[in-house]
Amino acid sequence: MIPLVYIGAVGRSGTTLIERALASENHLVALGEMVHFWERSVLHNEPCSCGVPIRECPTWTAIITRAFGGWDQLDGETVRRWQHEVDRNRYIPLLIWPRLGSTQFRTTLGQFSGHLARLYAAIANEVGVDKVLVDSSKHPSYLFLLRHVAGVDVRLLHVVRDPRGVANSWAKVVPRSEAGGTQDMERLGPWHAGARWTSHHLLFMLASVRRRSTRLVYERFTRRPDELSDRVDSLITDDTKVRAPRWPEPHVMLSTDHTVSGNPVRFASGSVTIRTDDSWRQTMGRSPKAIVELLTLPLRMVLCR
């Protein structure tokens, strides 16, 4: 079985930095947001984090050749259609109990999960079967879908950031550098950000039932980075020899990874300081702050303590 740490969170929760910090030593391998692989990488040829278009990246080319025989053997449009038909939060009940779905749903689920099994197996063989993979896809439905992928043993790292910080970040304009500066990352107002924070975390709590999982509060990680190491070790040390890296100071040395999609920090290299981003305390308006606090209050009291 391929050990895979799945980072489940709401967008703008610092997960790209967390994933890259885990991969700063050669024991855990960062994949990026694999949920976007078929659209952004296969169809649109967006850059790998090594800086070149993914079809020119030697690492990903070797993986795709091992899994499917080469880029030209992949029907990206068909696979993306399969994903669209089974990988959505509204389909989570069917991913839990596939027999509730139609024959077509079960067939498509089998086709898509079969392609994912070939892809993750090829990744593991290419980077080394003694490594632990880290997938920062974050999406709840993709986590539920991965339980149908043969040969992959998924463990959930549930990352929670203060919803006011999340909402303040969603309000900012952040260019998607992968798109050549022609697109910005998605933006959300306080109502949508608060609702997404609540719904996604409830789904990750549901996913943690009968699954190996642990929870990491982002603000605690930035104050004490070894909190991340402790949490990940609790997920992987029972049946692997891998240990998460540790940092004597709040700095992490980032090397070049081969990740797909994610925050622009995935292209960074060199020393990066781990610090809390609490700019929302000074910049967030009183009304947006009150809306987010109202929408997230019950769950925030449980998850952010």
DRENLUMMI-284143 format. One record per residue: residue in three letters; x, y, z negated of N, C-alpha, C in turn. Coordinates in steps of 0.05 Angstrom, whole numbers, padded with zeros to 5 digits, always signed. Layout:
BEGIN
ALAXYZXYZXYZ;...
This chain:
BEGIN
MET+00017-00024+00000+00000+00000+00000+00018+00025+00000;ILE+00009+00045+00015+00023+00070+00017+00014+00089-00005;PRO+00030+00097-00025+00021+00116-00046+00019+00144-00034;LEU-00004+00156-00038-00008+00183-00028-00021+00200-00049;VAL-00008+00222-00056-00019+00242-00075-00035+00262-00059;TYR-00061+00263-00064-00079+00281-00050-00084+00305-00068;ILE-00076+00329-00058-00081+00354-00073-00109+00364-00066;GLY-00127+00362-00086-00154+00372-00083-00157+00398-00097;ALA-00167+00418-00082-00170+00445-00093-00188+00462-00076;VAL-00193+00486-00084-00205+00506-00067-00183+00522-00054;GLY-00187+00530-00029-00167+00545-00015-00158+00570-00031;ARG-00134+00578-00027-00121+00601-00041-00115+00594-00071;SER-00108+00569-00076-00102+00561-00103-00073+00554-00107;GLY-00056+00562-00088-00027+00557-00091-00018+00529-00084;THR-00035+00514-00070-00028+00486-00065-00005+00482-00046;THR-00001+00501-00027+00021+00498-00009+00048+00499-00024;LEU+00050+00518-00042+00074+00520-00059+00077+00495-00076;ILE+00055+00486-00088+00056+00462-00105+00067+00438-00088;GLU+00055+00434-00064+00064+00412-00048+00093+00414-00041;ARG+00102+00438-00033+00130+00441-00025+00149+00439-00049;ALA+00140+00447-00072+00157+00443-00096+00161+00413-00102;LEU+00139+00398-00098+00141+00369-00102+00161+00356-00082;ALA+00162+00367-00058+00179+00356-00037+00207+00369-00037;SER+00214+00384-00058+00239+00398-00058+00262+00378-00062;GLU+00256+00354-00072+00276+00333-00073+00266+00310-00055;ASN+00283+00292-00048+00277+00273-00026+00263+00248-00036;HIS+00244+00252-00054+00229+00229-00064+00199+00230-00056;LEU+00189+00254-00055+00162+00258-00046+00163+00274-00019;VAL+00145+00267-00001+00145+00278+00026+00120+00294+00031;ALA+00123+00320+00037+00101+00337+00042+00091+00334+00071;LEU+00065+00330+00073+00052+00328+00100+00037+00353+00108;GLY+00030+00370+00089+00013+00393+00096-00016+00385+00095;GLU-00033+00401+00109-00062+00397+00108-00070+00378+00132;MET-00068+00353+00127-00073+00333+00148-00101+00333+00158;VAL-00119+00345+00143-00147+00347+00152-00149+00362+00178;HIS-00130+00380+00183-00130+00396+00207-00112+00385+00229;PHE-00101+00362+00225-00081+00351+00244-00092+00348+00272;TRP-00116+00337+00275-00125+00331+00302-00132+00356+00318;GLU-00143+00376+00304-00150+00400+00319-00126+00419+00323;ARG-00113+00426+00301-00092+00446+00303-00066+00436+00314;SER-00059+00411+00308-00034+00400+00317-00037+00386+00344;VAL-00055+00366+00345-00057+00350+00370-00069+00366+00393;LEU-00090+00381+00387-00104+00395+00409-00091+00422+00415;HIS-00083+00437+00394-00073+00464+00398-00043+00466+00397;ASN-00029+00445+00390+00000+00444+00390+00012+00467+00372;GLU-00001+00471+00349+00010+00492+00331+00036+00483+00319;PRO+00052+00502+00308+00079+00495+00299+00080+00476+00275;CYS+00098+00459+00275+00107+00445+00251+00121+00465+00233;SER+00123+00459+00208+00136+00479+00190+00166+00481+00195;CYS+00177+00463+00212+00205+00465+00219+00209+00488+00240;GLY+00187+00498+00250+00188+00522+00267+00183+00518+00297;VAL+00181+00493+00306+00176+00488+00334+00148+00477+00338;PRO+00136+00481+00362+00110+00468+00367+00111+00438+00360;ILE+00090+00428+00349+00091+00401+00338+00098+00380+00358;ARG+00090+00384+00383+00097+00364+00404+00127+00365+00411;GLU+00141+00385+00402+00170+00386+00406+00186+00379+00381;CYS+00172+00373+00359+00185+00366+00334+00194+00336+00336;PRO+00220+00331+00333+00229+00303+00335+00216+00284+00314;THR+00211+00295+00290+00199+00278+00269+00171+00269+00276;TRP+00154+00289+00284+00127+00282+00290+00125+00267+00317;THR+00142+00272+00335+00142+00257+00360+00149+00228+00355;ALA+00168+00222+00337+00174+00195+00330+00150+00181+00316;ILE+00136+00196+00299+00113+00185+00285+00091+00178+00304;ILE+00085+00196+00322+00063+00192+00342+00070+00169+00361;THR+00096+00167+00369+00104+00146+00386+00102+00119+00372;ARG+00109+00118+00346+00106+00094+00331+00077+00085+00327;ALA+00060+00105+00323+00032+00099+00317+00015+00094+00342;PHE+00019+00110+00363+00001+00109+00386+00015+00106+00413;GLY+00042+00105+00413+00056+00103+00438+00064+00129+00451;GLY+00058+00151+00438+00066+00177+00448+00043+00197+00449;TRP+00050+00223+00451+00029+00243+00451+00009+00240+00474;ASP+00019+00231+00497+00002+00229+00521-00018+00205+00518;GLN-00014+00188+00498-00033+00166+00494-00055+00173+00474;LEU-00054+00197+00463-00074+00206+00444-00097+00221+00458;ASP-00122+00212+00452-00145+00227+00462-00155+00245+00439;GLY-00142+00268+00436-00148+00285+00414-00177+00295+00413;GLU-00189+00300+00435-00217+00309+00436-00235+00288+00424;THR-00231+00263+00431-00248+00241+00420-00244+00238+00390;VAL-00219+00238+00381-00214+00234+00353-00225+00258+00337;ARG-00222+00282+00347-00233+00305+00334-00263+00304+00332;ARG-00276+00293+00353-00305+00289+00352-00313+00269+00331;TRP-00298+00247+00329-00303+00227+00308-00301+00241+00281;GLN-00281+00257+00276-00278+00270+00250-00301+00288+00244;HIS-00310+00303+00264-00332+00321+00260-00358+00306+00252;GLU-00360+00281+00261-00385+00266+00257-00385+00252+00230;VAL-00362+00250+00216-00362+00236+00190-00349+00252+00168;ASP-00332+00272+00174-00316+00286+00154-00328+00313+00148;ARG-00350+00314+00133-00362+00339+00124-00373+00334+00096;ASN-00374+00355+00080-00383+00351+00053-00412+00340+00051;ARG-00428+00347+00071-00456+00337+00071-00458+00307+00074;TYR-00436+00295+00085-00435+00266+00089-00423+00251+00066;ILE-00416+00264+00044-00403+00250+00022-00420+00228+00011;PRO-00447+00231+00008-00463+00207-00001-00460+00183+00018;LEU-00457+00188+00044-00454+00166+00063-00425+00154+00061;LEU-00406+00171+00054-00379+00161+00051-00376+00144+00025;ILE-00393+00150+00006-00394+00134-00019-00409+00108-00014;TRP-00432+00110+00000-00448+00087+00006-00453+00085+00036;PRO-00435+00075+00051-00438+00076+00080-00463+00061+00090;ARG-00473+00042+00075-00497+00028+00084-00521+00047+00086;LEU-00520+00070+00073-00542+00089+00076-00541+00103+00103;GLY-00518+00102+00116-00516+00115+00142-00525+00098+00165;SER-00527+00110+00188-00536+00096+00212-00513+00077+00222;THR-00520+00060+00240-00500+00043+00253-00479+00060+00267;GLN-00488+00081+00280-00469+00099+00293-00450+00112+00274;PHE-00460+00120+00251-00443+00133+00231-00421+00113+00222;ARG-00429+00088+00215-00410+00068+00206-00390+00061+00228;THR-00399+00060+00253-00381+00055+00275-00360+00077+00277;THR-00369+00102+00277-00351+00124+00280-00332+00126+00256;LEU-00342+00120+00232-00325+00120+00208-00303+00099+00211;GLY-00310+00076+00222-00289+00056+00226-00269+00064+00247;GLN-00278+00077+00268-00259+00086+00289-00240+00107+00278;PHE-00251+00127+00264-00234+00148+00255-00215+00138+00233;SER-00225+00123+00214-00208+00113+00192-00187+00094+00203;GLY-00193+00080+00225-00173+00063+00237-00150+00079+00249;HIS-00156+00101+00262-00135+00119+00272-00119+00130+00250;LEU-00132+00138+00228-00117+00149+00205-00099+00128+00193;ALA-00108+00103+00192-00091+00082+00181-00065+00078+00197;ARG-00068+00079+00224-00045+00077+00241-00026+00101+00237;LEU-00038+00125+00234-00022+00149+00231-00006+00149+00204;TYR-00020+00144+00182-00006+00144+00156+00014+00122+00154;ALA+00008+00099+00166+00028+00077+00166+00053+00085+00181;ALA+00050+00098+00204+00072+00107+00219+00089+00128+00204;ILE+00075+00146+00190+00089+00166+00174+00106+00153+00153;ALA+00094+00134+00139+00108+00120+00117+00133+00105+00128;ASN+00130+00092+00150+00152+00077+00162+00174+00096+00172;GLU+00166+00119+00181+00186+00138+00192+00202+00152+00170;VAL+00188+00160+00148+00202+00174+00127+00214+00156+00106;GLY+00205+00131+00106+00216+00112+00086+00194+00101+00068;VAL+00191+00075+00067+00168+00063+00053+00172+00066+00023;ASP+00195+00074+00014+00199+00078-00015+00191+00106-00024;LYS+00181+00123-00006+00173+00150-00013+00144+00152-00020;VAL+00136+00173-00033+00108+00179-00039+00100+00203-00021;LEU+00078+00200-00007+00068+00221+00011+00050+00240-00005;VAL+00051+00266+00003+00035+00286-00010+00018+00300+00012;ASP-00008+00299+00009-00026+00311+00029-00041+00333+00015;SER-00038+00358+00025-00051+00381+00012-00076+00390+00027;SER-00091+00371+00038-00114+00378+00054-00136+00393+00038;LYS-00138+00387+00012-00157+00401-00006-00186+00394-00002;HIS-00195+00389+00022-00224+00386+00027-00235+00362+00012;PRO-00258+00365-00002-00270+00342-00016-00277+00319+00002;SER-00290+00324+00025-00300+00302+00042-00276+00286+00053;TYR-00254+00299+00059-00231+00284+00070-00220+00265+00049;LEU-00221+00273+00024-00213+00255+00002-00231+00230+00001;PHE-00257+00235+00002-00276+00212+00002-00272+00194+00026;LEU-00265+00206+00049-00260+00191+00073-00235+00173+00071;LEU-00215+00183+00058-00189+00169+00056-00193+00142+00041;ARG-00213+00139+00025-00217+00113+00012-00224+00091+00032;HIS-00231+00099+00056-00237+00079+00077-00213+00073+00095;VAL-00190+00086+00089-00167+00082+00106-00150+00059+00095;ALA-00148+00038+00110-00134+00014+00101-00105+00020+00096;GLY-00094+00009+00075-00065+00010+00069-00056+00035+00055;VAL-00075+00053+00048-00068+00078+00034-00080+00078+00006;ASP-00063+00082-00014-00071+00083-00042-00071+00112-00051;VAL-00095+00124-00052-00098+00153-00057-00100+00159-00087;ARG-00084+00178-00096-00086+00188-00123-00092+00218-00122;LEU-00109+00228-00138-00119+00255-00137-00105+00274-00156;LEU-00091+00294-00146-00081+00316-00162-00101+00339-00159;HIS-00118+00343-00179-00139+00363-00178-00128+00389-00189;VAL-00124+00409-00171-00112+00434-00178-00134+00455-00182;VAL-00133+00469-00204-00154+00489-00210-00140+00516-00216;ARG-00148+00536-00201-00138+00564-00205-00162+00580-00215;ASP-00156+00600-00232-00177+00618-00242-00194+00628-00218;PRO-00220+00625-00219-00237+00633-00195-00235+00662-00188;ARG-00229+00679-00207-00226+00708-00201-00201+00713-00184;GLY-00180+00698-00189-00156+00700-00172-00161+00688-00145;VAL-00176+00666-00144-00183+00654-00118-00200+00673-00101;ALA-00221+00684-00113-00239+00702-00099-00224+00727-00089;ASN-00206+00738-00106-00191+00761-00098-00173+00755-00074;SER-00162+00731-00074-00145+00723-00051-00161+00719-00026;TRP-00185+00707-00029-00203+00703-00005-00210+00730+00008;ALA-00210+00751-00008-00218+00777+00003-00196+00790+00020;LYS-00172+00780+00018-00149+00793+00031-00148+00784+00061;VAL-00136+00801+00077-00130+00794+00105-00103+00781+00106;VAL-00102+00755+00113-00077+00740+00115-00075+00729+00143;PRO-00056+00738+00160-00054+00728+00187-00046+00699+00187;ARG-00057+00684+00206-00048+00656+00211-00025+00657+00230;SER-00001+00655+00220+00023+00657+00237+00024+00635+00258;GLU+00012+00612+00251+00012+00590+00271-00003+00597+00296;ALA-00023+00615+00294-00039+00623+00317-00027+00646+00333;GLY-00002+00652+00328+00012+00673+00343+00003+00701+00336;GLY-00008+00704+00312-00017+00731+00304-00044+00739+00315;THR-00058+00721+00328-00083+00728+00340-00107+00722+00322;GLN-00102+00708+00300-00123+00700+00282-00115+00706+00253;ASP-00135+00711+00237-00130+00713+00208-00142+00688+00194;MET-00131+00683+00170-00143+00661+00154-00171+00669+00146;GLU-00187+00649+00140-00215+00654+00133-00217+00673+00109;ARG-00238+00690+00110-00243+00708+00087-00271+00702+00076;LEU-00274+00706+00050-00300+00702+00037-00306+00725+00018;GLY-00331+00732+00016-00340+00751-00004-00343+00738-00031;PRO-00348+00753-00052-00349+00741-00079-00371+00720-00083;TRP-00394+00723-00070-00416+00703-00073-00407+00676-00061;HIS-00397+00677-00037-00388+00653-00024-00364+00641-00038;ALA-00345+00657-00046-00321+00647-00059-00328+00633-00086;GLY-00346+00646-00101-00354+00634-00127-00369+00608-00123;ALA-00387+00608-00103-00402+00584-00097-00384+00561-00088;ARG-00365+00567-00070-00347+00547-00061-00330+00536-00083;TRP-00320+00554-00101-00303+00545-00123-00319+00525-00140;THR-00344+00531-00146-00360+00513-00163-00366+00487-00149;SER-00375+00488-00124-00384+00464-00111-00360+00445-00105;HIS-00337+00456-00097-00314+00439-00091-00304+00426-00116;HIS-00302+00440-00138-00292+00428-00162-00311+00407-00174;LEU-00337+00411-00171-00356+00390-00179-00351+00365-00162;LEU-00346+00368-00137-00342+00345-00119-00316+00331-00127;PHE-00295+00346-00134-00270+00333-00142-00273+00319-00169;MET-00290+00330-00186-00295+00316-00211-00310+00289-00206;LEU-00328+00290-00186-00342+00265-00178-00322+00246-00166;ALA-00303+00255-00150-00284+00238-00137-00265+00225-00157;SER-00261+00238-00180-00242+00228-00199-00253+00204-00215;VAL-00279+00199-00212-00291+00175-00225-00281+00150-00211;ARG-00270+00132-00227-00260+00107-00216-00237+00111-00196;ARG-00222+00132-00199-00199+00137-00182-00177+00148-00200;ARG-00152+00140-00194-00130+00150-00209-00127+00180-00203;SER-00129+00197-00224-00129+00225-00220-00118+00240-00244;THR-00110+00265-00240-00102+00283-00261-00108+00311-00253;ARG-00110+00329-00272-00117+00357-00266-00095+00375-00274;LEU-00089+00395-00257-00069+00415-00262-00081+00442-00260;VAL-00078+00458-00281-00087+00486-00281-00064+00503-00269;TYR-00069+00517-00247-00048+00531-00233-00033+00550-00250;GLU-00048+00565-00267-00035+00585-00284-00016+00572-00304;ARG-00022+00549-00313-00004+00535-00331+00021+00525-00317;PHE+00018+00517-00292+00041+00509-00276+00060+00532-00272;THR+00049+00556-00266+00067+00579-00261+00082+00588-00287;ARG+00070+00582-00310+00083+00589-00335+00103+00568-00343;ARG+00096+00543-00336+00113+00520-00344+00113+00501-00320;PRO+00132+00504-00301+00132+00487-00277+00133+00457-00283;ASP+00145+00449-00305+00147+00421-00310+00120+00408-00316;GLU+00100+00425-00320+00072+00414-00323+00065+00399-00298;LEU+00073+00409-00274+00068+00395-00249+00082+00368-00249;SER+00107+00367-00257+00122+00343-00257+00109+00322-00275;ASP+00100+00330-00299+00087+00312-00317+00062+00300-00305;ARG+00046+00317-00293+00020+00308-00282+00024+00289-00259;VAL+00043+00295-00241+00048+00277-00218+00061+00251-00228;ASP+00079+00252-00247+00090+00227-00257+00069+00209-00268;SER+00048+00220-00281+00027+00204-00291+00011+00190-00269;LEU+00013+00200-00245-00001+00188-00222+00015+00166-00208;ILE+00041+00168-00209+00057+00151-00191+00076+00132-00204;THR+00082+00136-00230+00104+00121-00242+00097+00093-00250;ASP+00071+00086-00250+00064+00058-00258+00073+00038-00237;ASP+00073+00045-00212+00078+00025-00191+00098+00036-00170;THR+00112+00057-00175+00134+00066-00157+00158+00074-00174;LYS+00181+00075-00161+00205+00083-00175+00210+00113-00172;VAL+00191+00127-00159+00194+00155-00153+00187+00172-00178;ARG+00202+00193-00182+00196+00212-00203+00194+00240-00190;ALA+00176+00256-00200+00173+00283-00190+00197+00300-00199;PRO+00205+00319-00182+00227+00336-00190+00221+00354-00213;ARG+00242+00364-00226+00238+00383-00249+00256+00407-00244;TRP+00247+00429-00256+00261+00455-00251+00268+00467-00278;PRO+00294+00470-00284+00303+00482-00310+00295+00511-00312;GLU+00292+00525-00289+00283+00553-00289+00260+00555-00269;PRO+00245+00577-00270+00221+00580-00253+00229+00586-00224;HIS+00248+00571-00213+00256+00575-00185+00257+00547-00172;VAL+00249+00546-00147+00250+00521-00133+00265+00526-00106;MET+00283+00508-00099+00298+00510-00074+00283+00494-00052;LEU+00272+00509-00033+00257+00496-00012+00274+00491+00012;SER+00273+00466+00022+00287+00459+00046+00267+00458+00069;THR+00275+00450+00092+00257+00449+00115+00240+00423+00114;ASP+00214+00427+00114+00196+00404+00114+00184+00401+00142;HIS+00166+00382+00145+00152+00378+00171+00122+00376+00164;THR+00111+00398+00156+00083+00399+00148+00065+00411+00170;VAL+00040+00403+00169+00021+00414+00188+00001+00431+00173;SER-00005+00455+00184-00024+00474+00174-00018+00482+00145;GLY-00032+00502+00135-00028+00511+00108-00021+00540+00107;ASN-00016+00550+00082-00008+00577+00077+00019+00583+00091;PRO+00023+00609+00099+00049+00615+00112+00074+00608+00096;VAL+00071+00604+00070+00095+00596+00054+00106+00569+00063;ARG+00091+00554+00079+00102+00529+00088+00126+00533+00107;PHE+00130+00557+00117+00152+00562+00135+00176+00573+00119;ALA+00173+00578+00093+00194+00590+00077+00216+00570+00071;SER+00240+00580+00066+00262+00562+00057+00279+00578+00038;GLY+00296+00564+00024+00313+00577+00004+00299+00579-00023;SER+00310+00595-00041+00300+00597-00068+00274+00613-00069;VAL+00254+00602-00082+00228+00615-00086+00222+00615-00116;THR+00214+00639-00126+00207+00641-00154+00178+00633-00158;ILE+00174+00616-00178+00147+00607-00186+00136+00627-00206;ARG+00116+00642-00199+00105+00662-00217+00075+00664-00213;THR+00062+00673-00234+00033+00676-00233+00025+00700-00217;ASP+00005+00696-00199-00006+00718-00184-00032+00726-00197;ASP-00031+00746-00215-00055+00755-00229-00062+00784-00221;SER-00056+00790-00195-00061+00817-00185-00091+00824-00186;TRP-00108+00803-00188-00137+00808-00189-00144+00825-00213;ARG-00129+00824-00234-00135+00839-00259-00134+00869-00254;GLN-00117+00877-00235-00115+00906-00229-00131+00914-00204;THR-00133+00896-00184-00144+00904-00158-00173+00895-00153;MET-00183+00876-00169-00210+00866-00163-00231+00886-00174;GLY-00250+00892-00157-00271+00911-00166-00289+00899-00187;ARG-00302+00917-00202-00318+00908-00225-00342+00890-00216;SER-00355+00898-00194-00378+00883-00184-00370+00856-00174;PRO-00350+00853-00155-00342+00826-00147-00333+00808-00170;LYS-00319+00820-00188-00310+00804-00211-00333+00794-00227;ALA-00354+00810-00232-00377+00802-00247-00392+00779-00233;ILE-00394+00782-00206-00408+00761-00191-00394+00734-00193;VAL-00368+00735-00190-00352+00710-00192-00354+00698-00220;GLU-00352+00715-00240-00353+00705-00267-00380+00692-00273;LEU-00402+00704-00263-00428+00693-00267-00431+00666-00253;LEU-00422+00664-00228-00426+00639-00213-00409+00616-00224;THR-00386+00622-00236-00368+00601-00244-00366+00597-00274;LEU-00381+00612-00289-00377+00611-00319-00377+00583-00331;PRO-00399+00567-00327-00399+00541-00341-00375+00524-00335;LEU-00370+00521-00309-00348+00503-00301-00321+00515-00307;ARG-00318+00541-00306-00293+00554-00312-00285+00548-00341;MET-00305+00548-00359-00299+00543-00387-00289+00514-00392;VAL-00297+00496-00374-00288+00468-00376-00261+00464-00363;LEU-00257+00475-00339-00234+00468-00323-00209+00485-00328;CYS-00213+00511-00336-00191+00529-00338-00180+00533-00366;ARG-00190+00518-00385-00180+00521-00412-00152+00509-00415;
